[in-house]
Amino acid sequence: MRRILFAFACLIPLSLTGCKKAGTQDELTTAEASQALEEAKVEGEASNLTASSIEISTSFTIGQAVEAAAAEIRDFVTAQLPCAKIDLSGSTLSVEYGALSGNCTYKGLTYSGKHTISVAKNDMGGVEVDHVWTDLSNGRVRVSGTATVTWSAAEKSRRVIHTLDWTRISDGMTATGSGDRTQTVLEGGLVEGIQIDGSRSWESAKGKWDLGINGVQIRWVDPVPQAGTYTLATPAGKALTMTFSRVDDVTIKVTVGSGSKSFDFDVKSIAADG
């Protein structure tokens, strides 16, 4: 089991190293910085869960019939996740993770829930795959929703447009969100992770959040990005930036700022038995 531990480097007092005091009342407060990071973390984990499951559907030959592509995806999922019960009808797969015995972990995430994958287009000019998730979970968040994924061979990128509802299992925190972003693979390939540019937005109990994404690098095993910048518009009408940088194998520094004021957080992801 992966335990996500959060070490907040700059909470109270504000005089701690790396924190700046407020210049005006319109700037970021300590509570707002913590809340913004928490909202982005949960939204990011929900998006990361679906992004990782999308990777499961990328193993097929471009240019063949959509039915043949779906059959290749079935074979790949069966080999990687023998826990999955899979029904194939034409170019659509219905997958139920955890319905069978066997491994249910892929790229560091252990799956449960249902996932429908439909290959809508597969030719040299472009590829489209549609996804539907029902209670997809990694044990920490639970996600339902849809996504349309299109590939551009010329640009070596893909576009993902999604609408999702998610719940944090530990406390029942919920939100509904959507997004439109372009993804490319990291230097280590898909096995390592992806870089994302685009936008996402969601509505939680705290209000509506809008997120701009610039060069954000996500590894499947991390709770937050390892590089890049988020620009977040909060329900209070404040514009925040979140900049990510890797400190070591298990620690990522997150700098949350607004105006002349900023807060540093160390986010730790530690694998442990339990």
Secondary structure, DSSP 8 states (H G I E B T S, - for coil): -EEEEEE-SS-SSTTSTT----SSTTS--HHHHHHHHHHHHHHHHHHHHHHHHHHGGG-S-TTS-HHHHHHHHHHHHHHH-TT-EEEEETTEEEEEETSSSS--EETTEE-EEEEEEEEEEEETTEEEEEEEEEEEE-SSEEEEEEEEEEEETTTTEEEEEEEEEEEETTT--EEEEEEEEEEEE-TT-TTTEEEEEEEEEEEETTEEEEEEEEEEEEETT-SS-SEEEEEEE-TTS-EEEEEEEEEETTEEEEEEEETTEEEEEEEEEEE---
